[in-house]
């Protein structure tokens, strides 16, 4: 519980530090940054879950305020900008889908029709800019397709379940089929990084997006094929973690690791392993999830040695001078750590 409370405290500071109701991140050199619509969007289900688990009702109120702010910054085309607010960027597919996650979560508990309306407009835009082969390119980050757009497919399917619009389901399934064409026989995914220069060895953060998206889609479609596709790479990374007691930040097509660990990627993999265990998949997935949660708590406790603003947060890399989000405490690292801790609680209680 201590770790969850600390994570909640950091996310509340991330909201209060800005001039709007979105969430920014703390950097040891630059201080608090502007709000990030994408990560604010997918932080909302986490805030709601923590509100219930910790009996902290103000977290629910914060989620509602953030959702209303997201509607205020929605673009006329229905999408949301890439990057941080105020940078003047166009609507981006991945970012938009993550805001849909948040709007649907808050709509479910509030019944606010404007939130569903915003999500529907966003979903229609995503369908309209998808290419014939199922990929998203022109309206995606750096103008290229990404296998981690499975994390776009999942909120599209969630929106389909609410609206019944078959175009949403069709777009998700087309992209899922496209994603499988990028998977190697050992489970590794090509085109899974968020850069062009290092696409041959994607970070665990975006690899985990890919796997989590596949699992959620498999659950929503009641189709084990997508969960099977996620299980192979998840198991490969689990084996490496249990063998070495940690993971690198990047992995190439032969599962050779480089760079310092990413806390975000570790937290997301703990979630993936938890989901596979809950889905009845055989193997030490529960052990891996619990051990990773323990490591994350240790990293989180080290923030007590830093500035007050960073207490309860996790750095992007560990140690914090790693290449990914160097000297920064991205709100999404703390969000996913909170999710991993919630999953760990469920594994222990179960």
Secondary structure, 3 states (H helix, E strand, C coil): CHHHHHHHHHHHHHHHCCCCCCCCCEECCCEECCCCHHHHHHHHHHHHHHHHHHCCHHHHHHHHHHHHHHHHCCCCCCCCECCCCCCCCCECHHHHHHHHHHHHHHHHHHCCHHHHHHHHHHHHHHHHHCCCCCCCCCCCHHHCCCHHHHHHHHHHHHHHHHHCCHHHHHHHHHHHHHHHCCECCCCCECCCCCCCCCCCCCEHHHHHHHHHHHHHHHHHHCCHHHHHHHHHHHHHHHHHHHHHCCCCCEECCCCCEECCEEHHHHHHHHHHHHHHHHCCCCCCHHHHHHHHHHHHHHHHHHHHHCCHHHCCCCCCEECCCCCCCCCEECHHHHHHHHHHHHHHHHHHHC
